[in-house]
Amino acid sequence: MQGIPIDRRTFAAGVASLAVNSRLLAAAEPRLLAAAESGSDPFGGFQVGVQTFCWHRFPLRKMLTDVQGLGLHYVELFPGHAPLENSPAETRQVVKMCLDHDIKPIAFGVLPFTSDHDANKKVFEVAAELGVRSLGADPHWDSFDSLDKLVEEFQIPIAIHPHGPVRQQLHPWHRAEIILTHIKHHHPQIGTCLDTGHLIRCAQQPFHIELDPAEQIRLMGKRNFGIHLKDSNNDTDINVVYGQGELDVQSVLRALREVEFDRHISIEHEAHPEDPLPEIGQNVALLKQAVTNI
């Protein structure tokens, strides 16, 4: 994925007075929480944002304006909105732009990891600069010795992301049982960011693997470090608004309560990248409704 560049005039204007770092993020947190909880919390204590890949055709500022308009205060940044090749100052400017919209970067991904420890560490350094709480990951089998060291050093969990069917093959990390088998002897901060849409898609031909997203969450327990919440229609293989496909949102939310989930829920919807806002807005409203019914 190619990075979406920040407008250079915006960057130049902001860099002179830029002091965005972990202290600024910490100072912003109470303000963001107050904004999220003004009146009553519509999400019942869940930290709800979006995976910004939904806006992958648009620049950072457009995405942030739309997310702010939805009344959300968290984003899971995809690398196109926070490129790994950015300088530290450019990465700090990304954070500043988020905070200027009352939005906090809470996760970063989905990113590949290999046995190249130096390359892996670069990703963690960017994540630390962004101030995120987890890294969405698609790790190679031989990356875990490196990841064990890095999650301990940076205290940023790795959240393995299942992609379901990919070009007529199942993604290597397509279900919780496979992930758990591989990580059980690795650092406890290596877990998952399960994707309800991709779990649902495993039931498609020729695989016919019926995975219950709620049960997958229960299996991961304390190793749930994020959730991508999306619905999917297996007949058309396309994301749909919650309730129009196979997803039982209330069941997922109940499972998250059971495992005492305290991480982020990223609303994700990839059906209309040319105009993501209307259907994501519907999902926000339906999620609020679901929260009141659990």
N, C-alpha and C positions, 0 to 999 in steps of 0.2 A: 504494500500500500504506500502510495506517495504522500508525503506530508503536504498539508494545506498551509501555505505561508501566511504569517501574520502580516498585515498591512504595515509596510516599513515606516510610513510617516507616523502611524500610531505608536510603533515600537520606539522610534527616535524620540518622540515627545515624552514617552513614559520612562525611558531608561535613565534620564538625568536624576530624577527624584526617586528612583526605584529602591525600595528597601524590603521587598517581599522575601521572607524566609520563614523558617519554622515559627519564629516569634509572632510574625504577622498572622500566620494561620491560627496560632493558638489564641491570639487576641480576637480574631474574627469569629471563632467558634461560638461564643455566647451570643453574638449578634445574629448569627445564622440560626441558632437554636431558637432564639426569641422570635425570629421571623417565622420559623416553621411551626411554632407552638402558639402563635398569637390566637387568642380565642381558645378554640379546642383543636387538638391535633387531629387532622382528618385521616391520618394513617395509623392511629392507635399505637404510636411509639416506634413503628418501623421507619428506618431511614430510607426514603424512597427517592430515587432519581432516575436518570436515563443513561443508557449506553450511547455515547455520542456518535457511534458508527451509524446510527439512524440518520444522521445529518452528514454523511460522508461526502456528499456532493456540495456541501456548503462550508464557508469559512467559519472560524471559531466564533466571531462576534454574532453572526446570524443565528448560530445554534444557541448561544447563550441567551440572546434576546427571546427566542422562542421558548426555551426552558423556563426562563424567568416568568414569561407570560402564562405558563402552565401552573405557576405557584410552587414549583419545585426548587429545592435548595442544594441538591447534590448531583454530581455527574461522575460517571465512569468514563474517563477520557480514552478514546482510541488514538493510536499513534499518529493518525493524520491530523489531529488537532493539537497534539503535543509531540512533535517529531523527536525521535531519539537523537538525531543529528543537530538539534538546536544547541546553541551555547547555553551555559547556565543562566545568563542574563535573559535570553529569550524564553527559557523555561519559566523563570520567575515572572516574566511579563504575562505568560499564559495564566499563571496563578492570579496575578493582579486583575486581569480581565475577568476571571471567574468571580473573584471577591467583589469586584465593582458591580456585578449583577446579583449579589447576595447568594452566590453559588460556591460550594466547596468541592474541589476535586477529591473524591473519596476512594477511587480505584483507578487503575490504569491497565489497559490490555485490549485485546488478547495478544500476547507476545510469545514468540518461540524461544526456547532455551536449549542449549546443547552442552557438550562437555567443555566448551571454551569458557573458562572461568572469567577471564578478563572481559569478554563480551557480555557475559551474564552480569558481571558487577556493574558495567556501564548502565544497564537497564535499572538496577537497583539504585544507582546514584541519581538517575533522573526521577525515579519514583520518590526518593527521599526529598528531592528538590520540589516536587509537586505536593508533597505532604500527604500522600495517599495512605490508606490503611491496608491495601492488598494489591497484589499483582495478578491479573488474569493471565493464565499461562497455557501454552500448548507445548509441554516439554518433551524433548527426546528422551528415550529410555536411559541414555547414558549421562543425563544431566544432573542426577540427583545428589551425587557426592558434592558437586559444586553448590547446588541449591541448599543443601543442609547447612553449609558454611555461611551462605549469604543471608538466609532468613534469620540465623542466629546473630550475625553481625549487624544487620539493619533493622531487625525486629519488624519486618514487613512480610506478612504471609504470602505464600504462593497458592493461588487458587486455580487448580487445573480445570479447564473448560472443555466439556464434551461437545463435539460438533455433529454427532449422529452420522447419518449416511452422507458420504462424500464421494461423488463420482462412482456410484455403484459399489462402494466399499464402506464398511463401518469405520468410523474414526477410532483410532487405537484406545482413546479414553472415553468411549461412548456411554459407559454406565458406572455407577458407584462401586459395584462389586470388583470390577477390574482395577479401578483406582485404589481402592482400599487394600487389595492384595499387594499392590506394588509399593504403597507408601507406609505400610504398617510398621516397618522398622526404621522409617526416616523421621525427621524432625516433626514434632506435633504441629508446627506452623506450616506444614505442607498439607493442603486439603483441596477443596473444590470451590468453583463457582459454577454450580449446576445450571443448566439451561433447560427450562421446562419445554420449550419448543423443540429442541433437538432430541430430548428424551422421548417426546411423543413421536417424532419422526422415525424412530427405530422400529416402529410397527409397520412401516411401509414394506412393500415387496422389494426384494425377495427375502427380507430379513425376518419380518413378522415377530419381532421381539417387543412384547408389551411391557413397557416400563411405566410404573406409577410414579410421577414426580414427587408426590408426598412421601412415598415409601423410600425413594432414593434419598430424600432429605433426611429421613429418620436414620437410614443406614450411615450417613456421613456424620451425624451427630455434631460434636463440637468442632469437627473439621469443615463445617460449612463456613466459608469466608466471603460469601457473596452469592447472589442469585440473579440470573437473567430470567425475568418473567415475561414469557410470550406464549401466545397460543398459535396452533398450527392446524391446518386442514390437510389431512393425509391423502385425500383424494386429489387435491390440486397441488400439494406440496408448496403451500404459500402461507405466510403469516396472516392471521385474521384477528379482528378485534376480540377481546376476551369474551368467551361464551359462545362464539360462532364456530369453534373448532372442538378440540378434545380436552382442553384444559379446564380443570375444576379449581378455580382461584381460591375459593374458601378452604378447600382441602389442603392446598399448599400452605396457606397462611396458618392453618391449625398445626400443621407439621412443624413449621418454623417456631411457633410458640412452644411446642412440646420440647424442642431441642434447645430452647432458650437462645434463639438466634439473635445476635446483637450487631450484625453487619448490615450491608446495604442490599436493597432490592433495586435492581436496574430494570426499568421498563425498557423492553426492546421490541421493535416492530420494523421489519425490513421490507414490507410489501410495497411501499410507495416512496422510494428514496427521492423522487422528484418533488414530493410534497408530504413530508412525514407528519406534519403537525396535526391535521384533523383526526386521524385515527389514533395517534398517541394521546391526544386530548380525550378521546372516548375511553381509552384504557385507563387514564388517570381517574376519570369519573367512576368507572366501573370498579377500580381497585378501592377507592374510597367507600363505595357502597358495600363491597365484599368485607372490608374491615369491620363495618358496623354489624355484620351478621355472624361473626365468629365468637 
